[in-house]
Amino acid sequence: LTETPVAVPATECNDTEKWIRRNQKIAIRTVTWNLAAKPPPPASETRSTLFPQNKYHVIAVGTEECERSIAASAVNPTKKVWESYLVEALGDQYIPIKSHALQAIHLMLFVHKDIKHLCYEVHSAVIPTGIANTLGNKGAVAISVVIGYTKFVFVNAHLAAHQNAVKARNNECLKIDAEMPGQLSRKFKRLTG
């Protein structure tokens, strides 16, 4: 994707932004978690084990089967309860900037509150690879974001399971890899053109 980033002013930088500019680095935490339709531990426990405060600038949380089973998610794909749980678990230092669900597959992106103003062009897309490549029991969700002058794309995939499904998983990966950039690109063009 070719995009022209907007200029990010260097005035009135907070300490987090100054560190990023000086080191030319962003600390990113990615988590993938299959909850198997079971409730998560208390938010405070998740915060202490998975999301230590003020250690990361960006946190991407991909889940499979959160809130409900794959079958139940086909009827009710909403993940509002799960998203509220994540907001609580991450605490007030992190701001949710985008979430997207494909049945039981979910991805949510958070940024540290001190760099939210550096984030723009946030888009999401899905590629189902389940039955007949139409159901979202398998597939991927992606969120793209530009932070400063750099574009990041986070992908969470739930693929065919078990040792005998290597060929199916490989085919699903190839489909996601081939189609996801186009899906994200179309969303960018619709919003800007």
C-alpha positions in Angstrom: 0.0 0.0 0.0 1.3 3.4 -0.8 0.2 6.1 1.6 1.4 9.5 2.3 1.7 9.9 6.1 0.8 13.2 7.7 3.5 15.2 9.4 3.7 14.5 13.1 4.6 17.6 15.0 7.6 17.3 17.4 6.3 20.0 19.8 5.0 19.3 23.2 6.0 15.6 23.2 5.3 13.5 26.3 8.0 11.3 27.8 6.8 8.2 25.9 6.8 10.0 22.6 10.2 11.5 23.3 11.6 7.9 24.0 10.1 6.6 20.7 11.5 9.5 18.7 14.9 9.2 20.3 15.2 5.4 20.0 13.2 5.0 16.8 11.5 2.0 18.3 8.0 1.0 19.4 7.5 -1.8 22.0 4.7 -4.1 20.8 3.0 -6.9 22.7 1.0 -9.5 20.7 -1.1 -12.1 22.4 -3.2 -14.9 20.9 -5.5 -16.7 23.2 -8.0 -19.5 22.5 -10.4 -19.3 25.4 -12.4 -22.4 24.2 -15.6 -20.7 25.1 -14.6 -20.6 28.8 -14.6 -17.5 31.0 -11.2 -15.7 31.4 -9.5 -15.3 34.8 -10.1 -12.1 36.8 -9.0 -9.0 34.8 -6.5 -8.1 37.5 -4.8 -11.5 37.1 -4.6 -11.1 33.3 -3.2 -7.6 33.8 -0.4 -8.9 36.0 0.5 -11.9 33.8 -0.2 -10.7 30.2 -0.4 -6.9 30.2 2.2 -5.3 32.6 1.5 -1.6 32.7 3.6 1.0 30.8 5.9 -1.7 29.3 4.5 -1.6 25.8 3.4 1.1 23.4 1.0 -1.1 21.3 -0.9 -4.2 22.4 -2.7 -6.5 20.0 -4.9 -9.2 21.5 -6.2 -11.9 19.2 -8.6 -14.4 20.5 -10.5 -17.5 19.4 -13.7 -18.6 21.0 -14.0 -15.8 23.5 -17.4 -15.3 25.1 -18.9 -18.2 23.3 -18.3 -21.3 21.2 -17.7 -21.2 17.4 -21.3 -22.4 16.8 -22.8 -19.9 19.1 -20.6 -17.1 17.6 -22.1 -17.9 14.2 -25.5 -16.8 15.5 -24.1 -14.0 17.8 -20.7 -12.8 16.8 -20.6 -9.7 19.1 -17.8 -9.5 21.5 -18.8 -6.5 23.6 -18.4 -8.3 27.0 -15.0 -9.6 26.0 -13.9 -6.1 24.8 -15.0 -4.6 28.1 -13.0 -7.2 29.9 -9.9 -6.3 27.9 -10.4 -2.6 28.5 -10.5 -3.4 32.3 -7.5 -5.8 32.1 -5.3 -3.3 30.2 -6.2 -0.4 32.5 -6.5 3.3 31.9 -3.0 3.6 30.3 -4.2 1.9 27.1 -6.8 3.1 24.7 -8.6 0.7 22.4 -8.3 2.0 18.8 -10.0 -0.8 16.8 -11.6 -4.2 17.2 -13.1 -6.6 14.7 -14.7 -10.0 14.9 -15.3 -12.8 12.4 -17.6 -15.2 14.2 -15.4 -16.7 17.0 -12.2 -14.9 15.8 -11.5 -11.6 17.3 -8.7 -9.0 17.2 -8.5 -5.8 19.3 -5.7 -3.2 19.1 -4.7 -0.9 22.0 -2.2 1.9 22.1 -0.6 3.6 25.1 -2.6 6.8 25.8 0.6 8.9 25.3 0.9 7.9 21.6 -2.8 7.8 20.5 -2.3 11.1 18.7 0.4 9.5 16.5 -2.1 6.9 15.2 -4.2 7.3 12.1 -5.5 5.4 9.1 -6.9 2.6 11.2 -8.6 -0.1 9.2 -9.7 -3.7 9.6 -10.7 -6.6 7.3 -11.5 -10.3 7.5 -10.9 -13.3 5.3 -13.1 -16.3 6.1 -11.6 -19.7 5.2 -14.3 -21.9 6.9 -16.8 -24.0 5.0 -16.8 -23.0 1.3 -14.5 -20.1 2.2 -17.6 -18.2 3.5 -18.0 -19.1 7.2 -15.9 -17.5 9.8 -15.3 -20.5 11.9 -11.9 -20.4 10.4 -10.1 -17.5 8.8 -8.4 -14.3 9.9 -9.0 -10.8 11.1 -6.5 -8.0 10.5 -6.1 -4.4 11.8 -3.8 -1.9 10.1 -2.6 1.3 11.6 -0.1 4.0 10.8 1.9 5.1 13.8 4.0 8.2 13.1 5.4 7.3 9.6 5.3 3.5 9.9 2.4 1.2 8.9 1.7 -1.9 11.1 -0.6 -4.8 10.2 -1.7 -7.2 12.9 -3.4 -10.5 11.9 -5.1 -13.0 14.1 -5.9 -16.4 12.4 -7.8 -19.4 13.5 -6.9 -22.3 11.1 -7.8 -25.9 10.6 -6.8 -28.0 13.6 -4.9 -31.2 14.3 -1.8 -32.9 12.7 -3.7 -34.3 9.7 -4.8 -30.7 8.6 -1.3 -29.4 7.6 -2.4 -29.0 3.9 -5.6 -27.3 4.8 -3.8 -24.9 7.2 -1.2 -24.1 4.5 -4.0 -23.4 2.0 -5.8 -21.2 4.5 -2.5 -19.2 5.1 -2.0 -18.8 1.4 -5.5 -17.5 0.9 -5.2 -15.0 3.9 -1.8 -13.9 2.6 -3.0 -13.4 -0.9 -6.3 -11.6 -0.1 -5.8 -9.6 3.1 -3.7 -6.9 1.6 -6.3 -6.3 -1.1 -9.1 -6.1 1.5 -7.2 -3.6 3.6 -6.2 -1.6 0.5 -9.9 -1.4 -0.6 -10.9 0.0 2.8 -8.1 2.6 2.6 -9.2 3.7 -0.9 -12.9 4.0 0.1 -12.0 6.2 3.0 -9.6 8.5 1.2 -10.8 8.5 -2.4 
